[in-house]
Each structure stands twice: as structure tokens, then as C-alpha cells.
Amino acid sequence: MAQAAAHPQGQQHPIKLYLVVWAWLFVLSTCSYLIDYFQLEGALRYSLILLFMLLKAGLIVAIFMHMAWERLTLVYAILVPLGAVLVFVAIMVLEANYTLLSRLSFFGLGS
Amino acid sequence: MADHALTDVREDIANVSGLRTIATDLASDRKAFKNVSWGKAMMWIFLLSDTFIFSCFLIAYMTARMSTTVPWPNPSEVFSLTIGGTSLPLLLIAIMTFVLISSSGTMAMAVNFGYRHDRRKTAALMLATALLGATFVGMQAFEWTKLIHEGVRPWTNPWGAAQFGSTFFMITGFHGTHVTFGVIFLLILARKVWRGDFDTQRRGFFTSRKGRYESVEIMGLYWHFVDLVWVFIFALFYLW
């Protein structure tokens, strides 16, 4: 206890900050749900889904996981490798389109 | 807030800023992640690897859904709940989302009280987090039971593309397992905090090492990650 008091460590932020983020996450989740409730279609639906998803993810990582206050070295060590995931997504989008094209042209509909 | 974070920074590395800190940190011998204990750094690296696992599941789901010629079942209808005669789309999933976000909120506050060495509030908030997590798993079990009764299997389902069942059970099952393990570890850690292990420097039963309140933050990182994954599953599987 004495040792810990002598070296105040860790993240110290006011409770209010967490409550505000919590409230925002509720609002954003409600917005996500309303997308489905009002049956939005097309590009509007997909862009809103992604927007609310990324905002929620950003709030959780930055504030709840304290990434906003970490040193840049750790932030980059964790976030930069995620670029590989995006590359993988791009590869598999091309692959899936090719698979769909082959299925449609060689097997016809319904297989 | 910024000055709080800066209090920890050592004098010799405080006068470098921006991208240069990365170069100096990584080039310094001994330790790349300054001000971050090994426990926290390892948890971050574990979470990064876990991110790749969940990414692979979601990418597999995307590939299956994009390449199938059979229509994909409409999640809005599949996961609707009928209450009092009216069908509400995705109601259970929405409630599960709010439950998990609330558990993240209580966990963030538990971490905060942990660093203030308020062991009673920390333990109580961790128990609340575990309770909300258990509620989430319970609701997921209900959802699985409902779908299995309706005839969803990993190889077939009544509404369309067969891959729907396999991706659903794989992704939500793996996420539910993460939540379950999180609840177990939360309970173990909450007991330690409640007993005052981190104040009395009592040694752990497994590692025989003295614990610190930082364990609560490391636990918090894992728990927020579980919530984070759900954000992506909710958006990409249920809403898309």
C-alpha cells in the first residue's frame, strides 16, 4: 500500500468521463438498432452500419481501453498490424466475386 | 487529463515527441514499451492475436455470404422476437448489446476505483460486470435454443444459404466462450480484490507472486475487447 502510494501508477481519469462514454455507446447502439428497425436499404444502410460500428469501436479502444493515453509505440504496435486484416478483406472480396462468377457461369442459379 | 498521463513519463524520454518516440523507444535497448508493464503489453499482444482470429471468422463469413448463389437468410427476420403479438426485429440482440456495453461501463469504473485502491467498490463493480456478462451468455443460450428448435444446423437452415448456420454458431459460439472465460476470471479477480490481496501483498494461489491493482486494468482490457468484438459481430452479422 505504502509502496503503491509512493509511486502513483496507472490511469487516473474522472468517473464522469466513463459515464459520458457509456452514454454515447448507448446512443450509438440505439442508432444502430434503429437502422434495422426502420429497414433502411442500400448504401445508406451499409454506410451507417459501418459509421456507428467504427465510432463505437473507437470510443471503446480509445477511452475504455485507455489507448488514447498510451505511448505511441504501443499504439502503433497494436494498430498497424490491423492493416493486414484490411488487405485480407480486400483479397477475399476479389476471391468471393470470382467464386460467385464461376458458380453462376458453370453451375447456373440455385446451386 | 493529458498531464495525468505525462506524470509517468520519465524525464529522459519526455522531450521527444511524435513519431520520433517510436524510433527512440524501439531503438532503446532493454524495453520497447515504456511505462507499460509486461503484463499489460502481453495482454495487448494477446488481444491483437485474438483480433486476427475473429477477423478470420468474419472474413470467412463475408466470403461465404458474397459467393453463395442461394439467398442469405434475413437476420432481421431470423432474430426477431414476438412479444404480445407484434414481431420486433433483433430485439434480443439489441438487449444483449446494451447488456454487454453496460458491463463494459461497470468494468471501466472498476478499473478506475482499483487505481484509487477502493477495494470494496472495485470488487462490487467487477461482480456487477460478471453478472452482466453471465446475463449475456444466458441470453445467447436462449437464442441458440430458439434457433436450434427452428431447425438451424451448421449444415442447413429453413431460410436459405446453408453457410448461415455454420458461420452463426462458429462466430457467436467463439465470442460466447470468450465472455464465459471472462466471467470466470472476473469472479476470481473480484474475490482477490475483495479479500484485499493487492493491499496485503498476499501471494497468488497459482503463481505465488504478489498481485497489483494493475491486474484489474489488464482484466478490463480483455473485457472491453470482448465488448469490442461484439460491436463488430452486431454490425456485420446481425445488421448487415
HADDOCK unambig.tbl for C-alpha pairs under 7 A between the chains (distance, minus, plus):
assign (segid A and resid 1 and name CA) (segid B and resid 199 and name CA) 5.41 0.50 0.50
assign (segid A and resid 10 and name CA) (segid B and resid 115 and name CA) 6.59 0.50 0.50
assign (segid A and resid 12 and name CA) (segid B and resid 4 and name CA) 6.72 0.50 0.50
assign (segid A and resid 12 and name CA) (segid B and resid 112 and name CA) 6.59 0.50 0.50
assign (segid A and resid 13 and name CA) (segid B and resid 1 and name CA) 6.67 0.50 0.50
assign (segid A and resid 15 and name CA) (segid B and resid 109 and name CA) 6.73 0.50 0.50
assign (segid A and resid 18 and name CA) (segid B and resid 105 and name CA) 6.81 0.50 0.50
assign (segid A and resid 18 and name CA) (segid B and resid 108 and name CA) 6.80 0.50 0.50
assign (segid A and resid 18 and name CA) (segid B and resid 109 and name CA) 6.96 0.50 0.50
assign (segid A and resid 22 and name CA) (segid B and resid 105 and name CA) 5.73 0.50 0.50
assign (segid A and resid 26 and name CA) (segid B and resid 98 and name CA) 6.81 0.50 0.50
assign (segid A and resid 33 and name CA) (segid B and resid 94 and name CA) 6.58 0.50 0.50
assign (segid A and resid 36 and name CA) (segid B and resid 239 and name CA) 6.50 0.50 0.50
assign (segid A and resid 37 and name CA) (segid B and resid 89 and name CA) 6.54 0.50 0.50
assign (segid A and resid 46 and name CA) (segid B and resid 240 and name CA) 6.88 0.50 0.50
assign (segid A and resid 49 and name CA) (segid B and resid 235 and name CA) 6.00 0.50 0.50
assign (segid A and resid 53 and name CA) (segid B and resid 231 and name CA) 6.22 0.50 0.50
assign (segid A and resid 53 and name CA) (segid B and resid 232 and name CA) 6.52 0.50 0.50
assign (segid A and resid 53 and name CA) (segid B and resid 235 and name CA) 6.23 0.50 0.50
assign (segid A and resid 57 and name CA) (segid B and resid 228 and name CA) 5.91 0.50 0.50
assign (segid A and resid 57 and name CA) (segid B and resid 231 and name CA) 6.84 0.50 0.50
assign (segid A and resid 60 and name CA) (segid B and resid 224 and name CA) 6.84 0.50 0.50
assign (segid A and resid 60 and name CA) (segid B and resid 228 and name CA) 6.79 0.50 0.50
assign (segid A and resid 64 and name CA) (segid B and resid 108 and name CA) 5.82 0.50 0.50
assign (segid A and resid 64 and name CA) (segid B and resid 224 and name CA) 6.95 0.50 0.50
assign (segid A and resid 65 and name CA) (segid B and resid 221 and name CA) 5.61 0.50 0.50
assign (segid A and resid 65 and name CA) (segid B and resid 224 and name CA) 6.70 0.50 0.50
assign (segid A and resid 69 and name CA) (segid B and resid 5 and name CA) 6.15 0.50 0.50
assign (segid A and resid 72 and name CA) (segid B and resid 21 and name CA) 6.94 0.50 0.50
assign (segid A and resid 72 and name CA) (segid B and resid 22 and name CA) 6.28 0.50 0.50
assign (segid A and resid 73 and name CA) (segid B and resid 21 and name CA) 6.97 0.50 0.50
assign (segid A and resid 73 and name CA) (segid B and resid 22 and name CA) 4.71 0.50 0.50
assign (segid A and resid 73 and name CA) (segid B and resid 25 and name CA) 6.83 0.50 0.50
assign (segid A and resid 73 and name CA) (segid B and resid 33 and name CA) 6.60 0.50 0.50
assign (segid A and resid 74 and name CA) (segid B and resid 33 and name CA) 6.18 0.50 0.50
assign (segid A and resid 78 and name CA) (segid B and resid 48 and name CA) 6.36 0.50 0.50
assign (segid A and resid 85 and name CA) (segid B and resid 55 and name CA) 6.83 0.50 0.50
assign (segid A and resid 89 and name CA) (segid B and resid 59 and name CA) 6.28 0.50 0.50
assign (segid A and resid 92 and name CA) (segid B and resid 63 and name CA) 6.22 0.50 0.50
assign (segid A and resid 93 and name CA) (segid B and resid 63 and name CA) 6.74 0.50 0.50
assign (segid A and resid 96 and name CA) (segid B and resid 63 and name CA) 5.25 0.50 0.50
assign (segid A and resid 96 and name CA) (segid B and resid 66 and name CA) 5.80 0.50 0.50
assign (segid A and resid 96 and name CA) (segid B and resid 67 and name CA) 4.85 0.50 0.50
assign (segid A and resid 97 and name CA) (segid B and resid 66 and name CA) 6.90 0.50 0.50
assign (segid A and resid 97 and name CA) (segid B and resid 67 and name CA) 6.19 0.50 0.50
assign (segid A and resid 99 and name CA) (segid B and resid 67 and name CA) 5.72 0.50 0.50
assign (segid A and resid 100 and name CA) (segid B and resid 67 and name CA) 4.42 0.50 0.50
assign (segid A and resid 100 and name CA) (segid B and resid 68 and name CA) 6.40 0.50 0.50
assign (segid A and resid 100 and name CA) (segid B and resid 69 and name CA) 6.85 0.50 0.50
assign (segid A and resid 109 and name CA) (segid B and resid 69 and name CA) 6.39 0.50 0.50
assign (segid A and resid 110 and name CA) (segid B and resid 69 and name CA) 6.01 0.50 0.50
assign (segid A and resid 110 and name CA) (segid B and resid 70 and name CA) 5.81 0.50 0.50
assign (segid A and resid 111 and name CA) (segid B and resid 69 and name CA) 6.48 0.50 0.50
assign (segid A and resid 111 and name CA) (segid B and resid 70 and name CA) 7.00 0.50 0.50
